[in-house]
């Protein structure tokens, strides 16, 4: 399946201590969508992930590497990747984890759905979506957090915390990236909500999310706590700001 009609596609892959996972994920991505390019955004991983990414990029012109000097969080890594993508003229920007939980083989379905949308979210919690090897506690946190966000923000997305997604360039140009300060779960909610509030078309497609087999999860209590208080704050303030903006195509 070709995605030439979507323009240039960049997959942004943040890394921190993913040396065991990065090479197989990049190989699967290149096989699944050969025309896509990849940007590894490494936060100075002590396990040598950045050096491994450099070696892969030296052998494959479709892989690029952005080195950051410290571990500054998932949200900051993605924002850096988005800015790089916009500066380099990419038309579609994809978020994908480096740990194998997001199957590169499912990316063609996300890109196909983008033909009728501005943001496509790979969703665990729509019909057909599922998780594998997740503890019950993780499922409860994810389902509960998404229900919490959907109710407080009046936001019709079932998996706003999902990190497998594809944006059209216009979305990232419209959203004020300087104002996105949240991290982790909250970063994903923030961007999806801002996209929807700006009037863009948001679509969810089912995916299978598989818990990482190697390495440690970056999930923490602080990430969950941040999501709870930020979503509550956004829910209160949004009620005083009025309704959702018109879709960009309908603006005069």
Secondary structure, 3 states (H helix, E strand, C coil): CCCHHHCCEEEEEEECCCCCCHHHHHHHHHHHCCCCEEEEEECCCCCCHHHHHHHHHHHCCCEEEEECCCCCCHHHHHHHHHHHHHHCCCCEEEECCCCCCECHHHHHHHHHHHCCCCEEEEECCCCCCEEECCCHHHHHHHHHHHHHHHHHHCCCCCCCCCCCEEEEHHHHHHCCHHHCCCCHHHHHHHHHHHHHHCCCCEEEEECEEECCCCCCCCCCHHHHHHHHHHHHHHHHHHHHHCCCCCCHHHCC
